[in-house]
């Protein structure tokens, strides 16, 4: 019968987690060692009051199994980089933050109310597909759909090329920039990397590669 080598943990004076090497010619012996280590982990976790762990490594080439020592895992609150507590903002700052959020909500409502912002039904008719298909394309980043709390999703009509299809780089832009509103802001904002043109205007010129490169610069935080 082939012999397998197992490193198990056995108690030794002054330490509850000391690794010993032994040869275990039978599978049953290895299973017993594994159960003993599991029991030790349970006992230590109850005593410590938090998680502990050990590892089992099986190497088919060497014909060996290894059971590591039981190790304590520090509680989640014991971070290597503790976060400094930040005091609650005072009334003046809180009022400024509230006003800023309200301005943001009003601006979103204004954008979604523009004439070129279409409902899912109207946009689906424009593409010649179902509303379900439009929502699937939105979720996949193939079309740009902007979410509004009251108006639902709105789809800019200008996101279609001269052939009436969404620009092919949209999935890539969603991947790079991370969200529909980020893509929207990128498309309607002039960029130095595009010679001061908006990304949407560059797409209309067929400059897909330049637009993707500009989006990557924005994602990196480059000054454009």
C-alpha positions as CSV (number, residue, x, y, z in Angstrom):
1,X,0.0,0.0,0.0
2,X,1.5,3.4,-0.9
3,X,2.5,5.6,2.0
4,X,1.2,9.2,2.2
5,X,2.9,11.9,4.4
6,X,0.7,14.0,6.5
7,X,1.6,17.0,8.7
8,X,-0.8,17.2,11.5
9,X,-1.0,19.2,14.7
10,X,-0.5,17.6,18.1
11,X,-0.4,19.3,21.5
12,X,3.0,19.9,23.0
13,X,3.9,21.3,26.3
14,X,3.5,25.1,26.3
15,X,1.7,25.2,22.9
16,X,-1.6,24.1,21.6
17,X,-0.6,24.4,18.0
18,X,2.6,22.6,17.1
19,X,3.0,20.8,13.8
20,X,4.4,17.3,13.8
21,X,5.3,15.2,10.8
22,X,4.1,11.6,10.6
23,X,3.5,9.0,8.0
24,X,0.0,7.7,7.7
25,X,-0.3,4.6,5.6
26,X,-4.0,4.5,5.7
27,X,-6.7,6.9,4.7
28,X,-8.5,6.3,8.0
29,X,-5.5,7.6,9.9
30,X,-5.5,10.9,7.9
31,X,-9.2,11.3,8.5
32,X,-8.7,10.9,12.3
33,X,-5.9,13.5,12.2
34,X,-8.3,15.9,10.3
35,X,-11.1,15.3,12.8
36,X,-8.7,16.0,15.7
37,X,-7.6,19.3,14.1
38,X,-11.2,20.3,13.4
39,X,-12.1,19.6,17.1
40,X,-9.1,21.7,18.1
41,X,-10.2,24.6,15.9
42,X,-13.7,24.5,17.5
43,X,-12.2,24.6,21.0
44,X,-9.9,27.4,20.2
45,X,-12.6,29.5,18.5
46,X,-14.9,29.2,21.5
47,X,-12.0,30.2,23.8
48,X,-10.9,33.1,21.7
49,X,-14.4,34.3,20.8
50,X,-13.7,34.8,17.1
51,X,-12.8,32.9,14.0
52,X,-9.9,30.5,13.6
53,X,-8.7,28.5,10.6
54,X,-6.5,25.7,9.4
55,X,-5.6,24.5,6.0
56,X,-5.7,21.1,4.3
57,X,-3.4,20.8,1.2
58,X,-3.5,17.7,-1.0
59,X,-0.6,17.2,-3.4
60,X,-1.3,14.4,-5.8
61,X,2.1,14.5,-7.4
62,X,4.0,14.1,-4.0
63,X,1.4,11.8,-2.6
64,X,1.1,13.9,0.5
65,X,-1.5,15.7,2.5
66,X,-0.8,18.6,4.8
67,X,-2.8,19.8,7.7
68,X,-1.6,23.2,8.9
69,X,-1.6,24.5,12.5
70,X,-4.8,26.2,13.8
71,X,-4.4,29.9,13.5
72,X,-6.4,32.6,15.2
73,X,-8.0,35.2,12.8
74,X,-8.2,38.7,14.3
75,X,-11.6,40.2,14.7
76,X,-12.8,42.3,11.8
77,X,-12.5,45.5,14.0
78,X,-8.8,45.0,14.5
79,X,-7.8,46.6,11.2
80,X,-4.2,47.1,10.3
81,X,-5.2,50.7,9.3
82,X,-7.7,51.9,11.8
83,X,-10.2,54.5,10.4
84,X,-10.2,57.8,12.3
85,X,-13.6,58.7,13.6
86,X,-15.1,61.7,11.8
87,X,-17.3,64.0,13.8
88,X,-20.9,64.7,12.6
89,X,-21.0,67.8,10.4
90,X,-22.2,70.9,12.1
91,X,-25.5,72.6,11.2
92,X,-24.0,74.9,8.6
93,X,-22.2,72.1,6.8
94,X,-25.2,69.9,7.0
95,X,-27.4,72.6,5.5
96,X,-24.9,73.1,2.7
97,X,-24.8,69.3,2.0
98,X,-28.6,69.2,1.9
99,X,-28.8,72.1,-0.5
100,X,-26.2,70.5,-2.7
101,X,-28.1,67.2,-2.8
102,X,-31.3,69.2,-3.7
103,X,-29.6,71.0,-6.5
104,X,-28.4,67.6,-7.8
105,X,-31.9,66.2,-7.7
106,X,-33.3,69.2,-9.6
107,X,-30.6,69.0,-12.2
108,X,-31.3,65.3,-12.7
109,X,-35.0,66.1,-13.1
110,X,-34.2,68.8,-15.6
111,X,-32.0,66.5,-17.7
112,X,-34.6,63.7,-17.8
113,X,-37.3,66.2,-18.8
114,X,-35.5,67.3,-21.9
115,X,-37.2,66.5,-25.2
116,X,-34.5,64.1,-26.4
117,X,-35.0,61.9,-23.3
118,X,-37.3,59.1,-24.4
119,X,-39.2,56.6,-22.4
120,X,-38.4,52.9,-22.8
121,X,-41.5,52.4,-24.9
122,X,-40.7,55.2,-27.3
123,X,-37.0,54.3,-27.5
124,X,-38.0,50.6,-28.2
125,X,-40.1,51.8,-31.1
126,X,-37.2,53.8,-32.4
127,X,-35.0,50.8,-32.4
128,X,-37.7,48.5,-33.7
129,X,-37.4,46.1,-30.7
130,X,-39.5,45.3,-27.6
131,X,-39.2,47.2,-24.3
132,X,-37.8,44.0,-22.7
133,X,-35.0,44.1,-25.3
134,X,-34.3,47.7,-24.5
135,X,-34.0,47.0,-20.8
136,X,-31.7,44.0,-21.5
137,X,-29.5,46.2,-23.7
138,X,-29.5,48.9,-20.9
139,X,-28.4,46.3,-18.3
140,X,-25.7,45.1,-20.6
141,X,-24.4,48.6,-21.3
142,X,-25.3,48.5,-25.0
143,X,-27.6,51.5,-24.7
144,X,-27.5,54.5,-22.3
145,X,-30.5,54.6,-19.9
146,X,-30.6,57.2,-17.1
147,X,-32.5,56.5,-13.9
148,X,-34.8,59.1,-12.4
149,X,-36.7,58.6,-9.1
150,X,-40.0,59.8,-10.6
151,X,-39.7,59.5,-14.3
152,X,-38.1,56.1,-14.5
153,X,-35.4,55.3,-17.1
154,X,-34.9,57.7,-19.9
155,X,-33.0,57.0,-23.1
156,X,-31.3,59.9,-25.0
157,X,-32.3,59.8,-28.6
158,X,-28.8,61.1,-29.6
159,X,-27.1,57.9,-28.6
160,X,-27.9,56.4,-32.1
161,X,-25.5,56.6,-35.0
162,X,-26.4,57.6,-38.5
163,X,-27.7,54.1,-39.2
164,X,-30.0,54.3,-36.2
165,X,-28.0,51.9,-34.0
166,X,-26.5,52.6,-30.6
167,X,-22.8,53.5,-30.8
168,X,-20.7,50.3,-30.6
169,X,-18.4,51.6,-27.9
170,X,-21.1,52.0,-25.3
171,X,-20.4,48.7,-23.5
172,X,-16.7,49.6,-23.3
173,X,-17.6,53.1,-21.9
174,X,-19.9,51.6,-19.3
175,X,-17.1,49.1,-18.3
176,X,-14.5,51.9,-18.0
177,X,-16.6,54.6,-16.3
178,X,-18.7,52.3,-14.2
179,X,-22.2,53.7,-14.6
180,X,-24.8,55.3,-16.8
181,X,-24.6,58.8,-15.3
182,X,-20.8,58.7,-15.5
183,X,-21.1,57.8,-19.2
184,X,-23.6,60.5,-19.8
185,X,-21.4,63.2,-18.2
186,X,-18.4,62.0,-20.2
187,X,-20.4,62.1,-23.5
188,X,-21.7,65.7,-23.0
189,X,-18.5,67.2,-21.6
190,X,-15.7,68.8,-23.7
191,X,-12.3,67.0,-23.3
192,X,-8.8,68.2,-23.9
193,X,-7.8,64.8,-25.2
194,X,-10.5,65.2,-27.9
195,X,-9.2,68.7,-28.9
196,X,-11.9,70.3,-26.7
197,X,-14.8,68.4,-28.4
198,X,-17.4,66.5,-26.5
199,X,-17.1,62.8,-26.6
200,X,-20.5,62.5,-28.3
201,X,-19.3,64.8,-31.2
202,X,-16.1,62.7,-31.5
203,X,-18.3,59.5,-31.8
204,X,-20.3,61.2,-34.6
205,X,-17.0,61.7,-36.4
206,X,-16.2,58.0,-36.0
207,X,-13.4,58.5,-33.5
208,X,-14.2,55.5,-31.4
209,X,-10.6,54.7,-30.4
210,X,-10.0,58.3,-29.3
211,X,-13.1,58.3,-27.3
212,X,-12.2,55.1,-25.5
213,X,-8.7,56.5,-24.8
214,X,-10.2,59.7,-23.3
215,X,-12.6,57.6,-21.1
216,X,-9.6,55.7,-19.8
217,X,-7.9,58.9,-19.0
218,X,-10.9,60.2,-17.1
219,X,-11.1,56.9,-15.2
220,X,-7.4,57.2,-14.2
221,X,-8.0,60.8,-13.0
222,X,-5.8,62.3,-15.6
223,X,-6.1,66.1,-16.1
224,X,-7.8,66.7,-19.4
